[in-house]
Amino acid sequence: METEHQTMEQFLRWAAELGVSDSIDSSQSHDSCLGHSLSVSDFPLAGGRGLGAVRELRKGELVLKVPRKALLTTESMLAKDDNLRDSINLHPSLSSTQQRLSVCLLYEMSKGKSSFWYPYLFHLPRDYDLLATFGDFEKQALQVEDAVWAAEKAISKSLSEWKEAVTLMKELDLKPKFQSLHAWNWASATISSRTLHVPWDSAGCLCPVGDLFNYDAPGDDHLNTSQTANSTTNAEEAGHVTETQSERLTDGGFDGDANAYCLYARRNYQLGEQVLLCYGTYTNLELLEHYGFILEENSNDKVFIPLETTLYALASSWPKDSLYIHQDGKPSFALVSTLRLWLVPQSQRDKSVMRLVYAGSQISVKNEVLVMKWVSEKCRSVLRDLPTSLLEDRVILQDIDKLQDPELCLEQREAEGFCSEVRGFLDVKNHLVNGGFCGKMNRRVSKWRLSVQWRLRYKRTLADCISYCNEKLNHLI
Ligand SMILES: C[S@@+](CC[C@H](N)C(=O)[O-])C[C@H]1O[C@@H](n2cnc3c(N)ncnc32)[C@H](O)[C@@H]1O
């Protein structure tokens, strides 16, 4: 039986033979495509398997080149298989290019060792934690209506896309396990979380070795890296990201002249540091939906609170999605400005008031006090209406950690001491076998943990917003 290490080495050798390289020196040995700039390492606190710097890297430096012939795209898979090409061409009715890529990926997987991309496919994760893979319990554990709704939408989208593709997969004579909804969810999650943008196919490409980079959220540095190439991830291209053109990402992209995907260091790195890639600008809910993880510190996170319809009507100068609370608890500029205006009696909304509102200035102390009290009370009422408190969620996370601890063999008796949500999970799933979980249940626990982590982060933002408003009020009164 080959070890993970051996198969990874084979994969890196296979990639080197195709011209994948982390060196601009083309005379580099073909034993591995890495070793000059990067190496595969484990980063347990930031994405698990990823790429580390094997030397100091300078911002803007080319760190990886993946020739077009190594990329998995619908086009490259069809070019290698007449049967697949003919069947796909007979089904132009599939509603998205992602569906075509999913079918091709499953078809390629079904070839096993005879697939050209086998060394790469072998190292793809077997499970994902994207929202579309959540069961009912994990979905409900998100608690917040918008998040539960996002999960429902993701689950039903995957189901309907699978139903549309089933006839084609039958015609391709895929083994039942590759035709299943489970396999479809796997393929869709692979594509959602791993594809990079290419100009010739909106479904993007799977980029061997290039898809080992873990995620770094865009910070202030991403606005002035003009010397590096332009890049977008596929989810961004599909419109999931609402940033402006000027904030386009700069870590890499397909270079037509080099006929290769080129990836650049987005900042300076020290030896041993994890080299990261920015896939786009995402809130935590979007990260969970498209990539299956969240960031405790995410400057792009946004918390939306329910607002009165008359307030939305007033906010015509600002898009609805600009009315939110930043992760650090500060209400957005647009939210504060809209509330300032909304809390002025209609008869007093004259030109001078409007000028102050659009300039982002306080209208009066009295008005500012009303705004801060309103926001603070709204956050309190949202927190009150959720099934568990912030403190309870912290305890639930600790209990989940106990459940996941392989060293801890839990007695049913001990489980009885857990809070009701944990006991509910154990009852529903009823799978505490010999004091631990089977592999499948561990996967469920990981997803449920993500839901609790997400809602806890959401609640912390609301609590921080209350503190922010109180502090403002202390200064005002
Ligand atoms: C393109 S892959 C990156 C490589 C991946 N870690 C692997 O082992 O193949 C993207 C996936 O890596 C994980 N990931 C990336 N960045 C992460 C981060 N900052 N924190 C946690 N997980 C991360 C998520 O599972 C995500 O869907």
The ligand as a Tripos MOL2 file, in Angstrom:
@<TRIPOS>MOLECULE
LIG
   27    29     1     0     0
SMALL
NO_CHARGES

@<TRIPOS>ATOM
      1 C1         -8.2330   25.4130   -3.3060 C.3       1 LIG1
      2 S1         -8.3610   24.3840   -1.9400 S.3       1 LIG1
      3 C2         -6.8920   24.6670   -1.0590 C.3       1 LIG1
      4 C3         -6.1250   23.4150   -0.7400 C.3       1 LIG1
      5 C4         -6.7680   22.4540    0.2100 C.3       1 LIG1
      6 N1         -6.4390   22.7870    1.5830 N.3       1 LIG1
      7 C5         -6.3580   21.0160   -0.0730 C.2       1 LIG1
      8 O1         -5.9290   20.3140    0.8390 O.co2     1 LIG1
      9 O2         -6.5240   20.5710   -1.1930 O.co2     1 LIG1
     10 C6         -9.5830   25.2650   -1.0440 C.3       1 LIG1
     11 C7        -10.0330   24.5660    0.2170 C.3       1 LIG1
     12 O3         -9.0390   24.6270    1.2240 O.3       1 LIG1
     13 C8         -9.6100   24.9240    2.4920 C.3       1 LIG1
     14 N2         -9.1370   26.2590    2.8930 N.ar      1 LIG1
     15 C9         -8.5150   27.1580    2.1130 C.ar      1 LIG1
     16 N3         -8.1500   28.2370    2.8100 N.ar      1 LIG1
     17 C10        -8.5690   28.0420    4.0640 C.ar      1 LIG1
     18 C11        -8.4880   28.8270    5.2660 C.ar      1 LIG1
     19 N4         -7.9120   30.0100    5.2800 N.pl3     1 LIG1
     20 N5         -9.0310   28.3060    6.3850 N.ar      1 LIG1
     21 C12        -9.6180   27.0910    6.3810 C.ar      1 LIG1
     22 N6         -9.7320   26.3060    5.2760 N.ar      1 LIG1
     23 C13        -9.1990   26.7740    4.1400 C.ar      1 LIG1
     24 C14       -11.1140   24.8940    2.2940 C.3       1 LIG1
     25 O4        -11.5480   23.5880    2.5330 O.3       1 LIG1
     26 C15       -11.2470   25.2300    0.8270 C.3       1 LIG1
     27 O5        -12.4330   24.7340    0.2510 O.3       1 LIG1
@<TRIPOS>BOND
     1     1     2 1
     2     2     3 1
     3     2    10 1
     4     3     4 1
     5     4     5 1
     6     5     6 1
     7     5     7 1
     8     7     8 2
     9     7     9 1
    10    10    11 1
    11    11    12 1
    12    11    26 1
    13    12    13 1
    14    13    14 1
    15    13    24 1
    16    14    15 ar
    17    14    23 ar
    18    15    16 ar
    19    16    17 ar
    20    17    18 ar
    21    17    23 ar
    22    18    19 1
    23    18    20 ar
    24    20    21 ar
    25    21    22 ar
    26    22    23 ar
    27    24    25 1
    28    24    26 1
    29    26    27 1
@<TRIPOS>SUBSTRUCTURE
     1 LIG1         1 GROUP 0 **** ****
